[in-house]
């Protein structure tokens, strides 16, 4: 999923005019290295970004857009923005774009000789003094807090192992004209927003449950009461969600979704879409299994099923 690629490794600076994009644009067949001055750091969601200014043999300056992971992922691997305070000349390595000065970064070497690993799959390249890489996976015992806590991922290189069944489109959906234009690094509507490997948090508000999605600061509201006449509810990007608890499982049914795309590939969906989700506490309440079943007779020949999990770590 292109959204997952975006979430797991981006960054942009005020002087950079390029829009956010999929990481599929980067050539992963070879690691590219650059050297130059670190002239900008943007440490915020949905991505951490750096700008490195290089100089060629003719004295021409070039600003490189260096893209890393979301703040949560970077900080969970032991990195902080303060590590880059006052930094001058750096080396950077990663996968570069074939058509512009941009890179998905894996390693940065600071002037003091410390190497920063900015990818879960990265190993030290230049120095034995390094930090970052894999997430801190120490598990905490919070089983007494039930569903209402922050749920995270165990390994940001593999996300939360989401799997999705085949999407089989109706003839109507296949024939719809392609007018797809989407910035995949901006929040999407349902159900695409839940194709999300970054943390979520449930907050008990009594008659409602709030579901906060860390990636973009999106807030979903789940109504824990009888479903009203849905035709009276206006369409919205996130739709209208009604939930109920069945033991250690929260079941959520969402309708009235006005968002036009099922995913970040532009797969069409209609306002008749129905999304059924199950959040189930397992493994002594240290893991939250997730399933999503999507039906839309006008777009899909059969239900589309997504599954994955978050962990309490």
LINBELZI-V155367 format. One record per backbone hydrogen bond with DSSP energy under -1.0 kcal/mol. NH is the residue of the N-H (numbers start at 1). CO is the residue of the C=O. E is the energy in kcal/mol with one decimal. If there is no record, write none. Layout:
nh=NH co=CO e=E
nh=NH co=CO e=E
This chain:
nh=5 co=1 e=-1.6
nh=6 co=2 e=-2.4
nh=7 co=3 e=-2.6
nh=8 co=4 e=-2.0
nh=9 co=6 e=-1.2
nh=16 co=13 e=-1.8
nh=25 co=22 e=-1.3
nh=26 co=23 e=-1.4
nh=27 co=96 e=-2.5
nh=32 co=94 e=-3.3
nh=34 co=92 e=-2.4
nh=36 co=90 e=-2.2
nh=37 co=53 e=-2.3
nh=38 co=88 e=-2.6
nh=39 co=51 e=-2.2
nh=40 co=51 e=-1.1
nh=42 co=49 e=-3.3
nh=44 co=42 e=-1.1
nh=48 co=69 e=-2.1
nh=49 co=42 e=-2.3
nh=50 co=66 e=-2.5
nh=51 co=40 e=-2.2
nh=52 co=64 e=-1.8
nh=53 co=37 e=-3.0
nh=54 co=62 e=-3.0
nh=56 co=60 e=-2.3
nh=59 co=56 e=-2.1
nh=62 co=54 e=-2.3
nh=64 co=52 e=-2.9
nh=65 co=101 e=-2.4
nh=66 co=50 e=-2.7
nh=67 co=103 e=-3.2
nh=68 co=48 e=-2.2
nh=74 co=70 e=-2.5
nh=75 co=71 e=-2.9
nh=76 co=72 e=-2.2
nh=78 co=75 e=-1.7
nh=79 co=74 e=-1.6
nh=83 co=80 e=-1.5
nh=84 co=81 e=-2.1
nh=85 co=82 e=-1.4
nh=87 co=84 e=-1.5
nh=90 co=36 e=-3.1
nh=91 co=109 e=-1.6
nh=92 co=34 e=-2.4
nh=93 co=107 e=-2.5
nh=94 co=32 e=-2.0
nh=95 co=104 e=-2.1
nh=97 co=102 e=-2.6
nh=102 co=100 e=-1.9
nh=103 co=65 e=-2.5
nh=104 co=95 e=-3.1
nh=105 co=67 e=-2.3
nh=106 co=93 e=-3.1
nh=107 co=93 e=-1.7
nh=108 co=116 e=-2.1
nh=109 co=91 e=-2.4
nh=110 co=114 e=-2.8
nh=113 co=110 e=-1.9
nh=115 co=129 e=-2.8
nh=116 co=108 e=-3.5
nh=117 co=131 e=-2.9
nh=118 co=106 e=-3.0
nh=122 co=119 e=-1.4
nh=131 co=115 e=-2.0
nh=133 co=117 e=-1.5
nh=136 co=76 e=-2.2
nh=145 co=142 e=-2.4
nh=146 co=143 e=-1.5
nh=148 co=145 e=-1.1
nh=149 co=147 e=-1.6
nh=151 co=200 e=-3.5
nh=152 co=311 e=-3.2
nh=158 co=155 e=-1.5
nh=161 co=158 e=-1.6
nh=163 co=307 e=-2.9
nh=165 co=305 e=-2.7
nh=170 co=299 e=-2.1
nh=174 co=170 e=-2.3
nh=175 co=171 e=-1.7
nh=186 co=183 e=-1.8
nh=190 co=237 e=-2.6
nh=193 co=189 e=-2.2
nh=194 co=191 e=-1.8
nh=195 co=192 e=-2.1
nh=196 co=194 e=-2.0
nh=200 co=151 e=-2.0
nh=201 co=212 e=-2.1
nh=202 co=149 e=-1.6
nh=203 co=210 e=-2.5
nh=205 co=208 e=-2.0
nh=207 co=205 e=-1.2
nh=209 co=222 e=-2.5
nh=210 co=203 e=-2.5
nh=211 co=220 e=-2.8
nh=212 co=201 e=-2.9
nh=213 co=218 e=-3.0
nh=214 co=199 e=-2.3
nh=217 co=213 e=-1.3
nh=220 co=211 e=-3.0
nh=222 co=209 e=-2.8
nh=223 co=241 e=-2.7
nh=224 co=207 e=-2.5
nh=232 co=229 e=-1.8
nh=233 co=230 e=-1.8
nh=236 co=256 e=-1.6
nh=240 co=255 e=-3.3
nh=242 co=253 e=-2.4
nh=243 co=223 e=-2.4
nh=244 co=251 e=-2.0
nh=246 co=249 e=-3.1
nh=249 co=246 e=-1.4
nh=250 co=279 e=-2.6
nh=251 co=244 e=-2.8
nh=252 co=277 e=-2.6
nh=253 co=242 e=-2.8
nh=254 co=275 e=-2.9
nh=255 co=240 e=-2.1
nh=258 co=236 e=-3.2
nh=262 co=267 e=-3.6
nh=266 co=263 e=-1.3
nh=269 co=260 e=-2.0
nh=273 co=270 e=-1.6
nh=274 co=295 e=-2.6
nh=275 co=254 e=-2.4
nh=276 co=293 e=-2.8
nh=277 co=252 e=-3.2
nh=278 co=291 e=-2.2
nh=279 co=250 e=-2.5
nh=280 co=289 e=-2.5
nh=281 co=248 e=-2.7
nh=282 co=287 e=-2.6
nh=286 co=282 e=-1.0
nh=286 co=283 e=-1.3
nh=287 co=282 e=-1.8
nh=288 co=310 e=-3.1
nh=289 co=280 e=-2.7
nh=290 co=308 e=-2.8
nh=291 co=278 e=-1.7
nh=292 co=306 e=-2.8
nh=293 co=276 e=-2.9
nh=294 co=304 e=-2.8
nh=295 co=274 e=-2.4
nh=299 co=296 e=-2.1
nh=300 co=296 e=-3.3
nh=301 co=168 e=-3.3
nh=304 co=294 e=-2.3
nh=306 co=292 e=-2.8
nh=307 co=163 e=-2.8
nh=308 co=290 e=-2.2
nh=309 co=160 e=-1.2
nh=310 co=288 e=-2.2
nh=311 co=152 e=-3.0
nh=312 co=286 e=-2.6
nh=313 co=311 e=-1.1
